[in-house]
């Protein structure tokens, strides 16, 4: 757990798995290594990352061009700031909670994404997430709910999906070791606009930070499977919809062949939905809504 300032007269190699570099080279090109942070980005972009890395037992290397007084002054100031941090007697584990926000909109399952404003992976698309707050979170579910609310997600079904843990996941942890508890939040399509998230089809997401792509895949698997024996799919629809719309959603998400008459009969027998109106047009199809806002789990699959 050392903090070192290195004046450079030539380019240095990328750091190893136990070191994070802050490079104060003026106008330098961003490194391909996720372990090299650009000093010009400002302390707000990297200071939290460096503090977490030190608490986890990482080394910090601060580089600046030899003979550049301004860069050397910034490097020394950063070293002084970091060296005043109290260090634990043993490395701590990076522990986060991440939330996969799903909804069904315009015939597609969509996920709510944010963009990272700090290192690591600054500028990349990501799932909303954060650290557990020991002073206010009684559980990881509490942490997930807090993180969701911070994004404007207030009315949702929320459940834990899985825990990912191990090395190579987050540069702030020793050997990249980190643990993430992943939660699924399902919202009505009408509520997307009330959030600060950018919704993309799950089939067309950009490269995501960390291993958020793995988290998304696992959450989609859970959503598709659980929708076959619960009211979860209806929870992702708009608050009012046509039965044909929900059938189309099941086909799109699960890939199942669905007989419309059989599906309507099963859903009616389960009392999952209630009619709230009649749509104009041929046949005047019924406008449906969830019968109960809470998730209902049924004894056996109906899809």
C-alpha positions, 0 to 999 in steps of 0.5 A: 500500500504505497504512494509513489511519485515518478518523474518521467523522461520517457513513456513507462509501461502499463502498471501491474495488477497491484498498482493504479497509475495517475498520469499528469502528462499534459495533453497525454492520450488516454491509456488503453489500460483501465489502470491508468487514470488521466490526471487532467480529468481532475480529482473529482474523477479519480480521488474516490477510486484511489482512496478505495484502492488504497483501502483495498491494499493497492499501490498508487503510482503518480507519474509526471513529465520530468521538468514540468513544474506544474505537473510535478506540483499537482503530483506532489499535492495528490501524494500528500492528500493520499498519504494522510489517509488512514490505512486498515491493518488488512485489505478490505473487499470492494462490495457494491450493489447493482440494479438492473432496471427492466421494462417492456416498451415498443415491443422490446425488453429495455434496460435503464443505463447510466454513464459513469462520471468517475474512474474506473471506466469513466465515460462508459455506459453502466448499470446504476449501482454503488457502495453499501451505506453502513449508516442507512442500509439495513440490507442489500435490498435497502441499498438497491432500493436507495440506488433505484430511488436516486435514479428516479425509480420509485414504483417497482418490483425489486428482488435480488438475482445473484452475487458475483465475486472474485478477482479481476472484476474491479481495479480498486480491489486487491487483485481486482477482487470485488463482490457485487450483489445484483438486483432486478427492478421491474417498472411499468413502461409509463414510468421510464420518463420519470427516471434519469436513466437512458433506456436501450433494448437489451439486444442493442446495449453498448459495451458496459463497464465492469462485468455489467454485461454478465449482470444484465444477462443473468437478470434477463434470464431471471425475468424471462423465467419468472414471467412464466409463473408470475405476474412479472411480465404485466409489471413491465407493461404499460399500466394499461394494455391490450391482451394481445400486447402482453401475448406479444411481450411473452413471445418476444421475451421468452421465445415461446409459441403461445396459443392466444385462446389458451393463454387468455383462458389461463390468465383469466382463470388466474385472475391476474388482470382486470378490465378497465376499459374498451379500446376503439376499433374493430372488435372493441378489445378490452383494455387490461390492467394488473389486478394487484400491484404486488407481484403474484407467484402462481403454483405452476407455469402458465407459459 
